[in-house]
């Protein structure tokens, strides 16, 4: 009798564990999809902007919400899911003020698709040294603020080069007298050397 009861408890516990595992696994798979984020009303415009952006329409690799908003690896993805669960809990509790969703974009996540050595600037005459910017611990998001969540047409509201003066204005002011005699390339390379960064070839 005691053995049968023990076996029954073990079987019941196994069934419960199986159901919980399948449920959590299903939730994890479903919540990885960008359409899951769009199920929240306040995220719908962000979703449409992303859906029409190059990140969603890339022929190479589609970047879903979880691709950018989690650090690479299973631990980073788990943290992102926890953050999403926290957000849902706050919303269900009636919270709607402040930055309740920590939609951070991780530079390491950007580098999963965009290899620094392969990046080429599309603006003629302005080759951007991405390696130098990363060496200064600048996140990609500093310059590429809304590349995936810009307008409803899928375009960025701020061009990356519009953010340059926020950092480079002081450098340009200090170096202005030098440009009378020296080319800009030489000045830029000297500036990078002063920061201990190898100038681009």
C-alpha positions in Angstrom: 0.0 0.0 0.0 2.8 2.4 1.0 4.8 1.5 -2.1 1.8 2.1 -4.4 1.2 5.5 -2.7 4.9 6.4 -3.2 4.8 5.4 -6.8 1.6 7.4 -7.3 3.2 10.5 -5.8 6.3 10.1 -7.9 4.2 9.7 -11.1 2.0 12.7 -10.2 5.1 14.8 -9.4 6.6 13.7 -12.8 3.4 14.7 -14.6 3.4 18.1 -12.9 7.1 18.7 -13.6 6.5 17.7 -17.3 3.5 20.1 -17.6 5.4 23.0 -16.0 8.5 22.3 -18.2 6.4 22.3 -21.4 4.5 25.4 -20.3 7.6 27.3 -19.5 9.3 26.1 -22.7 6.3 27.2 -24.8 6.2 30.6 -23.1 10.0 31.0 -23.7 9.6 30.2 -27.4 6.6 32.4 -27.8 8.0 35.3 -25.9 11.2 35.2 -28.2 9.0 36.3 -31.1 8.7 40.0 -31.9 4.9 39.6 -32.3 4.8 38.8 -28.6 6.1 42.3 -27.9 3.5 43.8 -30.2 0.7 42.2 -28.2 1.2 45.0 -25.7 -0.7 48.2 -26.8 2.0 50.7 -25.9 4.6 48.7 -28.0 2.6 48.5 -31.2 4.0 51.7 -32.8 7.5 50.5 -31.8 6.7 47.2 -33.4 5.5 48.8 -36.7 8.6 50.9 -36.9 10.8 47.8 -36.4 8.7 45.7 -38.9 9.4 48.3 -41.6 13.0 48.8 -40.7 16.1 47.2 -42.3 16.6 45.1 -39.1 13.3 43.3 -39.8 13.7 43.2 -43.6 17.3 42.2 -43.9 18.1 39.6 -46.5 21.0 38.4 -44.4 19.6 37.9 -41.0 16.4 39.2 -39.4 17.0 40.9 -36.0 14.1 40.2 -33.6 13.5 42.1 -30.4 15.4 39.5 -28.4 18.3 39.7 -30.8 19.1 43.3 -29.8 17.6 43.6 -26.4 19.4 40.7 -24.8 23.1 40.1 -24.3 24.5 37.2 -26.4 24.2 33.8 -24.8 21.6 31.8 -22.8 22.2 33.8 -19.6 21.7 37.1 -21.4 18.5 35.8 -23.0 17.3 34.5 -19.6 17.8 38.0 -18.1 15.9 39.5 -21.0 13.0 37.1 -20.3 13.1 38.1 -16.6 12.9 41.7 -17.6 10.0 41.1 -19.8 8.2 39.2 -17.0 8.9 42.1 -14.6 7.4 44.5 -17.1 4.2 42.3 -17.5 3.9 42.1 -13.7 4.2 45.9 -13.3 1.6 46.5 -16.0 -0.8 44.0 -14.5 -0.4 45.7 -11.2 -1.4 49.0 -12.7 2.0 50.6 -13.1 2.4 53.0 -16.0 4.9 55.6 -15.0 8.6 55.7 -15.5 10.9 53.5 -17.5 9.3 50.2 -16.5 10.7 48.5 -19.6 14.5 48.4 -19.7 14.8 48.3 -23.5 18.6 48.4 -23.5 20.4 47.7 -26.7 23.7 45.8 -26.1 26.8 46.6 -28.3 27.8 42.9 -28.0 24.4 42.0 -29.5 25.1 44.4 -32.4 28.5 42.7 -33.0 26.8 39.4 -33.4 25.7 40.5 -36.9 27.9 43.6 -37.6 31.6 42.7 -37.5 33.6 45.8 -36.9 36.1 45.0 -39.7 33.3 44.6 -42.2 31.5 47.9 -41.5 31.8 50.4 -44.3 30.4 53.9 -44.1 27.9 54.8 -46.8 28.6 58.5 -46.6 31.2 59.5 -49.2 34.1 61.4 -47.7 33.4 60.4 -44.1 34.8 57.0 -43.3 33.9 56.3 -39.7 36.4 54.4 -37.6 34.1 52.1 -35.7 37.0 50.3 -34.0 38.2 53.6 -32.5 34.7 54.4 -31.1 34.4 51.0 -29.6 37.9 51.4 -28.1 36.6 54.4 -26.2 33.8 52.2 -24.8 31.1 54.0 -26.7 28.0 51.9 -27.3 26.6 51.6 -30.8 23.4 53.0 -29.5 25.1 56.4 -28.8 25.2 57.1 -32.6 22.6 54.7 -33.9 19.8 55.7 -31.5 16.6 54.7 -33.3 17.8 52.7 -36.3 15.2 50.0 -35.6 12.5 52.0 -34.0 12.3 55.3 -35.9 9.4 56.5 -37.9 6.4 54.4 -38.9 8.0 54.2 -42.3 10.9 52.3 -40.8 13.4 55.1 -41.1 15.6 56.5 -38.4 14.5 59.9 -37.0 18.1 60.9 -36.3 20.9 60.2 -38.8 23.9 58.8 -37.1 26.2 61.6 -38.3 23.9 64.2 -36.7 25.1 62.9 -33.3 28.8 63.5 -34.1 29.0 67.1 -32.9 27.9 66.1 -29.4 31.4 64.5 -28.9 33.5 66.0 -31.6 32.6 69.7 -31.3 35.3 70.3 -28.7 37.9 68.4 -30.8 37.1 70.4 -33.9 37.3 73.7 -31.9 40.7 72.8 -30.5 42.1 71.6 -33.8 40.6 74.4 -36.0 43.9 76.4 -36.1 45.8 73.3 -37.1 43.8 72.7 -40.3 45.3 75.9 -41.8 48.5 74.0 -42.4 47.8 70.3 -41.8 45.3 68.0 -43.6 42.3 66.7 -41.6 43.5 63.1 -41.9 46.8 63.9 -40.1 45.0 65.7 -37.3 42.5 62.9 -36.8 45.3 60.3 -36.7 47.2 62.5 -34.1 44.1 62.7 -32.1 43.6 58.9 -32.2 47.2 58.4 -31.3 46.9 60.6 -28.3 44.0 58.3 -27.2 46.2 55.3 -27.7 44.1 54.1 -30.7 45.7 52.8 -33.9 44.6 54.9 -36.9 42.8 53.3 -39.7 44.8 52.4 -42.8 
